[in-house]
Amino acid sequence: MTKCNKSNFNHVLYNLNRARAKSGEKDKKAINHKIVLIQRKEKEGDTKWIRNAMQKVDAKLKNMGITDAMVQEVMNKKGVLSQ
């Protein structure tokens, strides 16, 4: 059986609306998530849910190459008080 002529056609190059940005503000959202968890920890105390969520956020930030110093810098810019 022969191959269809259009099987090698790259649709992404033809219709640019199919291609979209997939990682626009992931790093900003991850940092904001960590800040929200820190605020909740200060308000509610250390709960099991917050510990598990903090582990997941720390793993995500480590994977993205974001350090705690960068998170502290964002917290200082926003004026969020923390320890």
Secondary structure, 3 states (H helix, E strand, C coil): CCCCHHHHCCHHHHCHHHCCCCCCCHHHHHHHHHHHHHHHHHHHCCCHHHHHHHHHHHHHHHHHCCCHHHHHHHHHHHCCCCC
